[in-house]
Amino acid sequence: MNTSNFRIYLFIVITFSLLALNYTFITKLLYQYHLLDKSGHFFGFLLLTWLVNRLIKIDLTPTILTLCVYAALTELGQSYLEFRSGQFTDFIADVLGCLCYVLIVMANKNKVKKEQA
């Protein structure tokens, strides 16, 4: 095992250990500030962007724009329902999930370019 892999494994072990030790504190913060909901929106749209990009195979820009419009329309539609509430912060979390996917794609392209050089 090289040094780079060891550092990654060590980081993962330390991170999960800290999360396990501070579980009650973290869950209290998540519920208090609605971070569980926001993180669900973020990761949901991150995965949705990945899925749409892999299945439809069109340029990333129209995909991102379409999913951002979809997120806006979803939150707008929820504001008209009695049992749901459309929130601007949910829309922001959705858009950030899409943009995070773009950053991941760009980082992978840069990594490939450096490996080929």
C-alpha positions, 0 to 999 in steps of 0.5 A, spaced: 500 500 500 502 506 497 502 512 502 497 516 498 492 510 499 494 509 506 492 517 507 486 516 504 484 510 508 486 514 515 482 520 513 476 515 512 477 512 518 478 518 522 472 521 519 467 516 520 470 515 528 468 522 529 461 522 526 460 516 530 462 519 537 458 525 535 452 522 532 447 525 537 450 532 537 450 532 529 443 529 529 441 535 533 444 540 528 441 537 522 434 537 525 435 544 528 437 547 522 434 543 517 440 540 514 438 533 513 432 536 508 437 540 504 443 535 504 437 530 501 436 535 496 443 536 494 445 529 494 438 528 490 440 533 484 447 530 484 445 523 483 439 526 478 444 530 474 449 524 474 444 519 472 441 524 466 448 525 464 449 518 463 443 516 460 441 521 455 448 523 453 448 530 451 452 536 452 452 538 460 450 545 459 443 544 457 442 538 462 444 543 468 440 548 465 434 543 464 435 540 471 435 547 474 429 549 471 426 543 473 428 544 480 425 551 480 418 549 477 418 543 483 419 548 488 414 553 485 409 547 484 410 545 491 408 552 494 401 551 491 400 545 495 397 545 502 401 539 504 407 542 501 411 548 502 416 550 496 422 553 499 428 557 496 433 554 500 431 547 497 432 550 490 439 553 492 441 546 494 438 543 488 442 547 484 448 546 488 448 539 487 447 540 479 453 544 480 457 540 484 457 534 479 459 539 474 465 540 478 466 533 479 466 532 471 471 538 470 476 535 475 476 528 472 477 531 465 483 535 468 486 529 472 485 525 465 489 531 461 495 531 467 495 523 466 496 523 459 501 529 459 
